[in-house]
């Protein structure tokens, strides 16, 4: 399919651009969160600021949890609560060009005083992730705040029933979004389906347990383990996040409901159709299609009730 490219305009000219946002942002029965953060401002500004690596904990052979110190040790990272917070990290050097490696990350829990954590999957060819895996504790990495409207999601539609489906390090994005929806108090129930390999590889389980305890029946967390040993005593869901898991643990595909999907490309493609590389388009599905793609479409979810974060 050919892309329509807007023609270039002469210098000094401007034109009105109509943005297509995901369904639910301004639809009946849902409410947009404000475009500006209402919580504490992010300690990082748009200027690069060094932060020390305080701790590195390997969860498995590919995933590491990094704790960094903050410029003001008496305050939290901040970033407000109107969108999923995001920071840019810069470190290491390309031996060919000398340029530093830069990548966006979503911090895990922005309310802790004096420090913040990043969940990082270390790829064999990942330049910055390899640097993060090898940099000595005590060394500094540079960070800067990402203003709303760039990598950060500016809107979180809050239907009556909100669900998040994620896997691996994508729990960071799902946790931040779910925590903000719960704090705003607009949804009657939030459900989070989280796929991991084993009980030992469940990231930020303490944060999830604390969030569930704080909100009681309003938050339901379901763990799905794909490689948990048969004799471990695990009584929860096993295998992959498949049709059966979704049918058992997601809200029915009717009424005021929205399902957010975030995670590896394989999970997103299976649940809501191919999205290709890079960030998803503003609209998750073609405007002429009524039913969602993938497993969620097979279960009867409308294309407007599914959004890929």
C-alpha positions, 0 to 999 in steps of 0.5 A, spaced: 500 500 500 502 506 498 503 512 503 500 518 501 506 524 503 504 531 504 507 536 499 512 540 502 510 547 503 514 554 501 518 557 507 514 561 512 507 557 510 503 553 514 497 549 514 492 546 519 493 538 520 487 534 522 489 529 527 486 522 528 487 519 535 485 512 537 477 511 538 475 512 546 479 519 547 473 523 545 468 518 544 461 517 548 463 513 555 470 515 555 474 521 558 481 523 555 486 525 560 489 532 560 495 533 555 499 536 560 502 532 567 498 534 573 503 531 578 510 533 580 515 535 574 520 531 571 527 532 575 530 531 568 529 537 563 530 537 556 538 538 557 542 532 558 543 530 565 548 525 568 545 520 573 549 514 577 548 507 576 546 505 583 545 497 582 544 492 577 540 486 578 539 480 572 533 477 572 535 472 567 540 471 561 537 477 557 533 482 562 536 486 567 533 491 572 537 498 573 537 503 578 539 510 577 540 515 582 537 522 581 539 529 581 535 531 587 536 525 592 530 528 596 525 528 591 522 522 586 523 522 578 516 525 577 513 526 570 506 527 572 500 523 571 497 525 564 501 520 560 506 514 560 512 517 562 519 517 558 526 519 558 531 518 553 538 515 555 545 516 552 551 513 553 557 509 550 560 511 543 560 508 536 567 506 535 566 508 527 563 515 528 564 517 536 557 518 537 553 516 543 548 511 543 541 514 544 534 510 546 528 512 549 526 508 556 519 508 560 521 508 567 518 503 572 515 507 578 516 514 578 514 516 585 520 513 589 524 518 592 532 519 590 532 513 584 528 510 579 529 503 575 529 501 568 527 494 565 532 493 560 532 487 555 539 486 553 540 484 545 546 481 542 546 487 537 543 492 542 548 498 542 546 501 548 543 495 552 550 492 551 553 498 554 548 498 560 549 491 561 557 492 562 557 499 565 560 499 572 556 501 578 557 508 580 558 510 573 554 515 570 549 515 564 546 521 561 538 522 561 533 527 558 526 528 559 521 527 553 516 532 552 509 530 551 507 528 544 513 525 542 515 518 545 510 519 550 503 517 549 499 523 551 492 520 552 489 514 556 482 513 554 478 510 560 472 506 559 468 503 564 472 496 563 480 497 561 485 491 560 492 491 559 495 485 555 503 485 555 509 481 556 516 481 558 519 488 559 513 491 556 510 491 563 513 497 565 509 501 560 502 497 562 504 498 569 505 506 568 498 506 564 494 502 569 497 506 575 495 512 572 488 510 570 487 507 577 489 513 580 484 517 576 478 513 578 475 513 572 474 505 570 470 501 574 475 495 573 482 494 570 485 488 568 492 486 567 494 480 563 502 479 564 506 474 560 513 471 563 517 465 562 518 463 569 516 466 576 523 468 577 522 472 571 516 476 573 519 483 573 517 488 578 512 483 582 513 487 588 510 493 585 504 489 582 502 486 588 503 493 592 498 496 586 493 490 587 493 491 594 492 498 594 486 498 589 483 491 591 478 488 587 478 494 582 485 491 579 486 484 577 492 481 575 493 475 571 500 472 570 501 467 565 508 463 565 510 460 558 516 456 561 515 454 568 517 447 571 511 442 571 513 441 578 514 448 581 507 448 584 505 454 580 497 454 580 496 460 575 496 460 568 501 456 563 503 457 556 502 463 552 497 468 552 492 465 547 485 465 545 483 461 552 487 466 556 484 472 553 477 469 553 478 467 561 481 474 563 479 480 559 472 483 559 467 481 554 467 485 548 461 489 549 459 496 552 464 501 554 471 497 554 478 498 551 484 493 551 491 496 550 496 491 548 504 492 549 510 487 548 514 484 543 512 484 536 510 477 536 505 478 541 502 484 538 501 481 531 498 475 534 493 479 538 491 485 534 494 484 527 501 486 524 504 493 526 510 492 522 517 496 525 517 502 529 511 505 533 504 504 531 500 509 527 495 514 530 489 509 528 490 502 530 486 499 524 484 501 517 478 506 518 474 501 513 474 495 518 469 494 523 472 488 527 479 488 530 484 483 527 488 477 530 485 473 536 482 479 539 478 480 533 476 473 533 473 474 540 469 479 537 472 486 539 471 492 535 477 495 532 475 501 536 476 497 542 483 495 541 489 500 542 497 498 541 501 502 545 
